[in-house]
Amino acid sequence: MGQNFNTRILVIDDDENVRFNFREILQPDNSDDQYRNQLEEVGTILFDTVSTTTSEAHRKRSSATFNFELDEAVNGKQGYLKVEQSIKDHRPYAAIFVDMRMPEWDGLETVKHLREIDTEAEIIFVTAYSDHSIEEIVTTVGTNVSYHCKPFSAAEIEQIATKSVYEWNKTRNLEELIRNISQLRIQHWEMDS
């Protein structure tokens, strides 16, 4: 359709370590692969061992399905401002990962505010606590939300991000297709008239 594939993701979490983990998972830095490979070769020579699988795991992890465009916010209010700006710039986020327990606005309150300006983003609550049931969350903030518990693995987050981005794009493309078909029907009707 007319849109580019949107891979924009926002992570709203007050914990720097969590945001760092998301960066490592969704935007792995391949610049140090050569250095890592050299260290591995030296270790193999020095210790007369077969190369470790950690580098293989890193290579597998760094071959993410998409080149995600990742932004971060340290609290709900900052996340709200980033989403608001993304809407103004016509560059919305496809998926937003939100921590449930944060100072000031907690995750649920943050998403309530986000839904006032963006009803389309896929929302993923990521938390170590089950403060709210998924039914309560859906009732409060609407659909296209999911819930994932910490701690999480890299593969889980990559899979959730990939699925969320696909869902967002599939829905937007379907909406555009429906608009185009409606427009064609109107044009056809006008030509018949």
VOBA-1610 file (N, C-alpha, C; in pm, whole numbers, padded with zeros to 5 digits, always signed):
BEGIN
Met+00085-00117+00000Met+00000+00000+00000Met+00090+00123+00000Gly+00035+00240+00026Gly+00111+00363+00017Gly+00206+00386+00132Gln+00190+00315+00240Gln+00271+00339+00359Gln+00398+00256+00357Asn+00503+00311+00419Asn+00622+00231+00444Asn+00595+00142+00564Phe+00673+00036+00575Phe+00656-00056+00687Phe+00708+00012+00814Asn+00621+00030+00912Asn+00654+00100+01035Asn+00715+00004+01137Thr+00837+00030+01178Thr+00903-00053+01280Thr+00937+00030+01404Arg+00866+00140+01423Arg+00895+00229+01536Arg+00841+00170+01666Ile+00927+00165+01767Ile+00892+00110+01898Ile+00935+00208+02006Leu+00849+00225+02105Leu+00880+00308+02221Leu+00882+00219+02344Val+00985+00236+02427Val+00995+00164+02554Val+00982+00268+02665Ile+00882+00251+02750Ile+00860+00341+02863Ile+00888+00262+02990Asp+01000+00290+03052Asp+01039+00219+03175Asp+01135+00307+03253Asp+01115+00314+03385Asp+01202+00398+03468Asp+01335+00330+03500Asp+01350+00205+03468Asp+01473+00130+03498Asp+01568+00133+03379Glu+01683+00197+03396Glu+01782+00208+03288Glu+01827+00072+03239Asn+01839-00025+03329Asn+01882-00160+03289Asn+01781-00225+03194Val+01655-00205+03219Val+01552-00262+03131Val+01559-00196+02995Arg+01571-00063+02994Arg+01582+00007+02864Arg+01707-00038+02790Phe+01817-00057+02862Phe+01940-00107+02800Phe+01918-00245+02739Asn+01847-00333+02812Asn+01818-00467+02760Asn+01736-00461+02631Phe+01638-00373+02627Phe+01559-00357+02505Phe+01648-00312+02389Arg+01737-00216+02416Arg+01830-00170+02311Arg+01915-00286+02261Glu+01969-00365+02353Glu+02054-00478+02316Glu+01978-00583+02234Ile+01851-00601+02268Ile+01770-00703+02199Ile+01722-00653+02064Leu+01668-00532+02060Leu+01602-00484+01940Leu+01691-00404+01846Gln+01804-00355+01899Gln+01900-00282+01816Gln+02040-00328+01850Pro+02069-00454+01827Pro+02201-00506+01865Pro+02311-00432+01790Asp+02418-00403+01862Asp+02531-00331+01804Asp+02624-00430+01738Asn+02626-00431+01605Asn+02711-00522+01532Asn+02852-00469+01513Ser+02877-00345+01558Ser+03007-00284+01534Ser+03120-00355+01607Asp+03086-00423+01715Asp+03193-00490+01790Asp+03207-00638+01754Asp+03138-00685+01651Asp+03149-00826+01611Asp+03290-00864+01572Gln+03359-00777+01497Gln+03496-00809+01454Gln+03586-00821+01576Tyr+03572-00729+01671Tyr+03652-00734+01793Tyr+03621-00862+01872Arg+03492-00895+01883Arg+03451-01016+01955Arg+03509-01140+01888Asn+03505-01144+01756Asn+03561-01259+01682Asn+03711-01271+01702Gln+03781-01158+01704Gln+03926-01160+01728Gln+03956-01213+01867Leu+03881-01166+01967Leu+03900-01215+02104Leu+03873-01365+02112Glu+03770-01408+02043Glu+03736-01550+02042Glu+03849-01633+01981Glu+03906-01585+01871Glu+04017-01655+01806Glu+04138-01663+01899Val+04170-01552+01965Val+04283-01551+02058Val+04257-01648+02172Gly+04133-01647+02225Gly+04099-01739+02334Gly+04111-01884+02290Thr+04071-01911+02167Thr+04081-02047+02113Thr+04227-02091+02106Ile+04314-02000+02060Ile+04457-02031+02050Ile+04520-02047+02188Leu+04492-01952+02277Leu+04553-01953+02411Leu+04510-02074+02494Phe+04382-02105+02487Phe+04328-02208+02575Phe+04301-02339+02504Asp+04339-02346+02377Asp+04324-02468+02298Asp+04183-02525+02311Thr+04085-02437+02287Thr+03945-02479+02297Thr+03874-02452+02166Val+03759-02510+02151Val+03672-02482+02038Val+03601-02350+02067Ser+03574-02271+01964Ser+03513-02140+01988Ser+03381-02156+02062Thr+03352-02057+02146Thr+03235-02065+02233Thr+03108-02039+02155Thr+02997-02079+02214Thr+02869-02059+02147Thr+02811-01923+02179Thr+02873-01846+02271Thr+02816-01715+02303Thr+02820-01625+02182Ser+02924-01633+02103Ser+02931-01551+01983Ser+02824-01595+01884Glu+02799-01725+01873Glu+02694-01773+01785Glu+02558-01724+01833Ala+02538-01727+01964Ala+02412-01678+02019Ala+02397-01529+01990His+02507-01454+02003His+02501-01312+01974His+02467-01289+01827Arg+02529-01365+01739Arg+02502-01348+01596Arg+02357-01382+01565Lys+02305-01487+01626Lys+02164-01522+01602Lys+02074-01411+01653Arg+02107-01361+01773Arg+02025-01256+01833Arg+02034-01127+01752Ser+02152-01101+01696Ser+02169-00975+01627Ser+02110-00978+01486Ser+02061-01091+01444Ser+01998-01096+01312Ser+01848-01081+01329Ala+01807-00972+01390Ala+01667-00945+01415Ala+01589-00940+01284Thr+01462-00974+01291Thr+01377-00975+01174Thr+01370-00838+01109Phe+01363-00734+01189Phe+01352-00596+01140Phe+01466-00513+01194Asn+01487-00401+01128Asn+01570-00296+01186Asn+01474-00206+01261Phe+01453-00238+01387Phe+01359-00162+01468Phe+01414-00022+01492Glu+01324+00076+01486Glu+01359+00213+01524Glu+01308+00230+01667Leu+01400+00240+01761Leu+01367+00234+01903Leu+01385+00370+01969Asp+01284+00412+02045Asp+01291+00531+02131Asp+01265+00487+02273Glu+01307+00572+02367Glu+01290+00539+02508Glu+01234+00658+02584Ala+01164+00627+02691Ala+01115+00729+02784Ala+01134+00675+02925Val+01171+00763+03017Val+01201+00720+03154Val+01078+00721+03245Asn+00967+00778+03196Asn+00843+00776+03274Asn+00724+00795+03181Gly+00606+00783+03237Gly+00485+00791+03157Gly+00464+00925+03091Lys+00493+01033+03163Lys+00472+01167+03106Lys+00566+01191+02988Gln+00690+01149+03001Gln+00785+01164+02890Gln+00741+01077+02772Gly+00693+00958+02801Gly+00641+00871+02696Gly+00523+00934+02625Tyr+00434+00996+02701Tyr+00318+01064+02643Tyr+00364+01173+02546Leu+00462+01252+02588Leu+00512+01360+02502Leu+00575+01306+02374Lys+00645+01193+02384Lys+00706+01132+02265Lys+00598+01081+02169Val+00494+01019+02224Val+00384+00971+02140Val+00312+01089+02076Glu+00287+01192+02154Glu+00222+01312+02101Glu+00302+01371+01984Gln+00435+01381+02001Gln+00520+01434+01895Gln+00520+01342+01772Ser+00520+01211+01797Ser+00521+01116+01685Ser+00394+01129+01601Ile+00282+01157+01665Ile+00156+01176+01594Ile+00161+01306+01513Lys+00213+01413+01575Lys+00226+01541+01504Lys+00316+01527+01382Asp+00421+01447+01395Asp+00517+01427+01285Asp+00469+01324+01182His+00351+01266+01204His+00296+01160+01117His+00392+01040+01111Arg+00455+01011+01225Arg+00545+00896+01238Arg+00510+00821+01366Pro+00389+00764+01374Pro+00345+00701+01498Pro+00428+00577+01532Tyr+00421+00539+01657Tyr+00484+00414+01701Tyr+00392+00298+01667Ala+00451+00190+01620Ala+00374+00068+01594Ala+00348-00006+01725Ala+00448-00006+01813Ala+00436-00079+01940Ala+00497+00004+02052Ile+00436-00008+02170Ile+00484+00063+02288Ile+00492-00037+02404Phe+00612-00058+02455Phe+00633-00141+02572Phe+00628-00049+02694Val+00543-00085+02793Val+00522+00000+02909Val+00541-00080+03037Asp+00624-00028+03126Asp+00639-00088+03259Asp+00513-00055+03339Met+00468-00148+03421Met+00347-00124+03498Met+00374-00036+03620Arg+00486-00059+03690Arg+00516+00017+03812Arg+00622+00122+03784Met+00577+00247+03781Met+00666+00362+03761Met+00620+00474+03853Pro+00712+00563+03889Pro+00671+00678+03970Pro+00581+00771+03889Glu+00506+00856+03957Glu+00409+00948+03899Glu+00299+00869+03829Trp+00303+00860+03696Trp+00203+00782+03624Trp+00248+00637+03619Asp+00168+00546+03672Asp+00202+00404+03655Asp+00168+00364+03512Gly+00193+00239+03477Gly+00172+00194+03340Gly+00028+00208+03294Leu-00066+00172+03380Leu-00207+00179+03342Leu-00251+00323+03318Glu-00210+00413+03405Glu-00244+00555+03387Glu-00176+00611+03263Thr-00053+00570+03240Thr+00019+00615+03121Thr-00057+00576+02995Val-00100+00450+02988Val-00169+00403+02869Val-00306+00469+02855Lys-00373+00497+02966Lys-00500+00571+02958Lys-00478+00704+02885His-00371+00774+02922His-00339+00901+02857His-00297+00880+02711Leu-00218+00776+02686Leu-00174+00748+02549Leu-00292+00721+02458Arg-00394+00651+02508Arg-00510+00616+02427Arg-00592+00739+02387Glu-00574+00849+02460Glu-00643+00972+02423Glu-00587+01029+02292Ile-00460+01000+02262Ile-00399+01056+02141Ile-00360+00951+02038Asp-00354+00825+02078Asp-00317+00718+01984Asp-00389+00589+02024Thr-00490+00555+01946Thr-00565+00432+01973Thr-00514+00314+01893Glu-00415+00338+01806Glu-00371+00234+01713Glu-00246+00157+01757Ala-00161+00216+01838Ala-00037+00150+01877Ala-00066+00021+01952Glu+00015-00080+01924Glu+00008-00205+02000Glu+00077-00179+02134Ile+00008-00206+02244Ile+00061-00180+02378Ile+00099-00313+02442Ile+00220-00319+02495Ile+00266-00438+02566Ile+00309-00396+02706Phe+00234-00439+02807Phe+00274-00414+02945Phe+00381-00516+02981Val+00492-00467+03034Val+00600-00556+03077Val+00623-00528+03225Thr+00600-00629+03309Thr+00610-00605+03452Thr+00646-00733+03526Ala+00703-00715+03642Ala+00734-00829+03728Ala+00619-00856+03825Tyr+00519-00770+03824Tyr+00409-00780+03920Tyr+00276-00795+03846Ser+00185-00866+03906Ser+00052-00879+03846Ser-00047-00795+03925Asp-00029-00663+03914Asp-00117-00569+03984Asp-00258-00570+03928His-00269-00595+03798His-00399-00589+03730His-00414-00711+03640Ser-00536-00759+03631Ser-00562-00870+03539Ser-00569-00816+03397Ile-00551-00903+03300Ile-00560-00861+03160Ile-00700-00811+03129Glu-00803-00870+03192Glu-00941-00825+03172Glu-00958-00681+03221Glu-00899-00650+03338Glu-00907-00515+03392Glu-00834-00416+03301Ile-00720-00458+03249Ile-00642-00372+03160Ile-00720-00343+03032Val-00776-00448+02970Val-00852-00430+02846Val-00974-00343+02870Thr-01041-00363+02982Thr-01157-00281+03015Thr-01117-00135+03032Thr-01002-00111+03091Thr-00956+00025+03119Thr-00902+00096+02996Val-00818+00027+02915Val-00748+00095+02805Val-00784+00044+02667Gly-00872-00053+02656Gly-00913-00100+02525Gly-00832-00218+02475Thr-00858-00251+02349Thr-00795-00369+02290Thr-00655-00337+02240Asn-00601-00427+02163Asn-00463-00429+02114Asn-00362-00401+02224Val-00383-00472+02336Val-00287-00471+02447Val-00250-00615+02481Ser-00131-00630+02534Ser-00090-00760+02585Ser-00008-00738+02711Tyr+00024-00847+02776Tyr+00086-00844+02908Tyr+00199-00944+02907His+00318-00902+02945His+00432-00994+02950His+00506-00974+03081Cys+00542-01084+03145Cys+00607-01077+03277Cys+00759-01073+03267Lys+00819-00993+03354Lys+00964-00992+03371Lys+00998-01107+03462Pro+01112-01164+03457Pro+01218-01137+03360Pro+01180-01195+03224Phe+01239-01142+03120Phe+01208-01187+02985Phe+01337-01228+02914Ser+01321-01311+02815Ser+01437-01351+02736Ser+01442-01264+02611Ala+01559-01258+02551Ala+01577-01180+02429Ala+01484-01230+02319Ala+01473-01361+02307Ala+01388-01418+02202Ala+01242-01380+02221Glu+01196-01377+02346Glu+01057-01340+02373Glu+01030-01196+02331Ile+01119-01106+02370Ile+01097-00965+02338Ile+01105-00942+02188Glu+01201-01006+02123Glu+01212-00992+01977Glu+01086-01044+01908Gln+01035-01158+01957Gln+00914-01216+01899Gln+00793-01125+01922Ile+00778-01072+02042Ile+00666-00984+02073Ile+00674-00856+01990Ala+00794-00799+01980Ala+00811-00677+01900Ala+00777-00703+01754Thr+00826-00814+01701Thr+00800-00849+01561Thr+00651-00867+01536Lys+00586-00944+01623Lys+00442-00967+01608Lys+00364-00837+01618Ser+00399-00752+01713Ser+00328-00625+01731Ser+00343-00534+01610Val+00464-00528+01557Val+00489-00445+01439Val+00410-00499+01319Tyr+00411-00631+01303Tyr+00331-00692+01195Tyr+00183-00659+01211Glu+00131-00673+01332Glu-00011-00647+01356Glu-00047-00503+01324Trp+00036-00409+01371Trp+00010-00268+01345Trp+00005-00242+01194Asn+00106-00290+01123Asn+00114-00267+00979Asn+00001-00337+00903Lys-00032-00459+00943Lys-00141-00532+00878Lys-00273-00456+00892Thr-00299-00406+01011Thr-00423-00333+01036Thr-00427-00203+00956Arg-00316-00128+00954Arg-00313-00002+00878Arg-00329-00029+00728Asn-00266-00134+00678Asn-00279-00168+00536Asn-00421-00209+00501Leu-00485-00283+00590Leu-00624-00323+00569Leu-00714-00199+00567Glu-00692-00106+00660Glu-00770+00017+00663Glu-00753+00095+00532Glu-00630+00103+00483Glu-00603+00174+00358Glu-00670+00104+00240Leu-00667-00028+00239Leu-00733-00104+00134Leu-00883-00078+00133Ile-00944-00077+00250Ile-01088-00050+00261Ile-01120+00091+00210Arg-01037+00189+00247Arg-01058+00326+00198Arg-01048+00331+00045Asn-00949+00263-00010Asn-00931+00263-00155Asn-01049+00197-00227Ile-01096+00086-00174Ile-01211+00018-00235Ile-01335+00106-00227Ser-01353+00171-00112Ser-01468+00262-00098Ser-01458+00376-00197Gln-01340+00430-00213Gln-01320+00539-00308Gln-01350+00493-00451Leu-01305+00374-00487Leu-01333+00319-00620Leu-01482+00299-00641Arg-01551+00251-00539Arg-01696+00232-00551Arg-01767+00366-00573Ile-01722+00469-00500Ile-01782+00601-00516Ile-01758+00652-00657Gln-01634+00636-00705Gln-01601+00680-00840Gln-01682+00603-00944His-01698+00473-00925His-01777+00391-01016His-01922+00436-01016Trp-01975+00462-00899Trp-02113+00509-00887Trp-02131+00643-00956Glu-02032+00734-00938Glu-02039+00866-01002Glu-02033+00852-01155Met-01950+00760-01204Met-01942+00741-01348Met-02072+00684-01404Asp-02137+00593-01330Asp-02264+00539-01373Asp-02374+00645-01375Ser-02363+00739-01281Ser-02464+00845-01274Ser-02450+00935-01393
//
